[in-house]
Amino acid sequence: MAALVTGGGTPSDGATSFQRKVPASSRLAAIAGTRPSVRHGQLLLSSGLPSLDCVLGGGLAVGTLLLIEEDKYGIYSNLLFKYFLAEGIVCGHNLFVASAKEDPADILKELPAPLFDDVHKNQVDEKETVIKSKQESQESMKIAWRYQNLPRIEVSPAASAQFGHYYDGSKTMSPELLQSTKWHRFFLPEEKSFHPEIKTCNMTCGYTRLLQSIQRIICQEGFDGSYPQKKQKNILRIGIQSLGSVLWGDDICCADNPEDIYSLTKFLYVLRGLLRMSLSACIITVPAHLIQKHMCTYLCQKIISFLTTTINTIFCMQCVYAPLNIEKWNKAIMERVTNLSDTVVALESFIGSERETNPLYKDYQGLIHVHQIPRLNSLICDVSGTKDLAFRLKRKLFTIETD
């Protein structure tokens, strides 16, 4: 299951400030770039886009999977993918980058540069100083004067690095930051040249190799807890680009008769099991529009060939119900993928659509559709109100309008 945050609670109003001393070995060591969730007690990390973190309830829970349904041209989904990896580098997390079309080293070279504004830092420091001074003045009135100079016992995890950063899309990350990052690569064309063809569990060769690589890194680096990490505990960020495309050897979006239509869902089922047992989080981009478009065309061809061999009455009946069957089939494919993911977000670009010239959307580049938000450690389902939000891409910043 996903990582839980444990530790002593903060004393409520009117309660004593003295706490039972807890052994240091039983405390949860703070992990840079993470924070506990106030909703479900899970350890959260940032997606690299603070506005997206706000939409998702504070961030991504460790041990979960974020699925991004790519926009038509893959422009904005690729940006979210890079923001996720860039946030990992800034926070000092380990990376695992997998792709079938781009060399992972080239992907890292194109990551956006973090924005470190001195003016913004000073403003934040001043606000924190004012807040701390107010808290100290209030606490000093509650605690007896003879106990004020005694050292305080830490009852919660220590404050980690800043949670969530902003990035400049017009600049790339400095080589110094990239060199200080420990990362692993998986480039499918290289893997095919190094290893012979393998296929297990009715899964494509590329998916099988990818799962084996992820499992090996999780076990060898100690992210599953079986082999203790040498230094302070860390997070493994996994990024998989354009999963489900023909480049991965999956013919679901190109063949009339797919060899294994459930290969993608099998992969997600095994991957989610690996995430649940480790200190890791994963982002996957999927060309959902290609999968749905091809399956619609394939089903239309099957229906037409069937209708030509039937009598006119059946022909009329099938013409009425054919669109419904096609729609159900398309939904069934992506519903399986959605159910095997924790968080699902779809991007819709205005490029080439009627909304591009609509005055209502003149300040925006597209919409983001939130299909699924996890409710961890809870028996209730997702009841969030707003599901469709607009996003804009300025020269430097990618933001989601949450107001």
CORUR-V593632 format. One record per backbone hydrogen bond with DSSP energy under -0.5 kcal/mol. NH is the residue of the N-H (numbers start at 1). CO is the residue of the C=O. Records with the same first field share a line. If there is no record, write none. Layout:
NH=CO + CO
//
This chain:
3=62
5=41
6=4
15=12
26=23
27=24
29=27
34=31
35=44
37=42
41=37
43=3
44=35
45=60
46=33
52=49
53=49
54=50
55=51
56=52
57=54
58=53
59=53
60=45
62=43
63=280
64=61
66=282
67=65 + 343
68=66 + 284
69=67 + 345
70=68 + 286
74=71
78=74
79=75
80=76
81=77
82=78
83=79
84=80
85=81
86=82
87=83
88=84
89=85
90=86
91=87
92=88 + 89
93=88
94=235
95=182
96=237
97=184
98=96 + 239
99=186
106=103
107=103
108=104
109=105
110=106 + 107
111=108
113=168 + 171
115=166
116=114
117=115
118=116
121=117
122=118
123=119
124=120
125=121
126=122
127=123
128=124
129=125
130=126
131=127
132=128
133=129
134=130
135=131
136=132
137=133
138=134
139=135
140=136
141=137
142=138 + 139
143=139
147=144
148=145
150=147
155=153
164=162
168=113
169=167 + 396
171=168
173=111
177=174
178=174
179=175
180=176
181=178
183=181
184=95
186=97
188=99 + 186
190=187
191=187
192=188
193=189
194=190
195=191
203=200
208=204
209=205
210=206
211=207
212=208
213=209
214=210
215=211
216=212
217=213
218=214
219=215
220=216
221=217
222=219
223=218
224=218
225=222
236=279
237=94 + 235
238=236 + 281
239=96
240=283
241=98
243=285
245=242
248=245
249=246
250=245
251=249
254=251
255=251
263=260
266=262
267=263
268=264
269=265
270=266
271=267
272=268
273=269
274=270
275=271
276=272
277=273
278=275
279=223
280=278
281=236
282=64
283=238
284=66
285=240
286=68
287=243
288=286
290=287
291=287
292=288
293=289
294=290
295=291
296=292
297=293
298=294
299=295
300=296
301=297
302=298
303=299
304=300
305=301
306=302
307=303
308=304
309=306
310=307
315=311
316=312
317=313
318=314
319=315
320=316
321=317
322=318
323=319
325=321
326=322
327=323
328=324
329=325
330=326
331=327
332=328
333=329
334=330
335=331
336=332
337=333
338=334
339=335
340=336
341=338
342=65
343=65
344=372
345=67
346=369
347=69
348=367
350=365
353=350
356=353
357=354
358=355
361=358
362=359
364=361
365=391
366=391
367=348
368=389
369=346
370=368 + 387
371=344 + 369
372=344
378=375
389=368 + 387
391=366
392=399
394=392 + 397
399=392 + 397
401=390
402=400
//
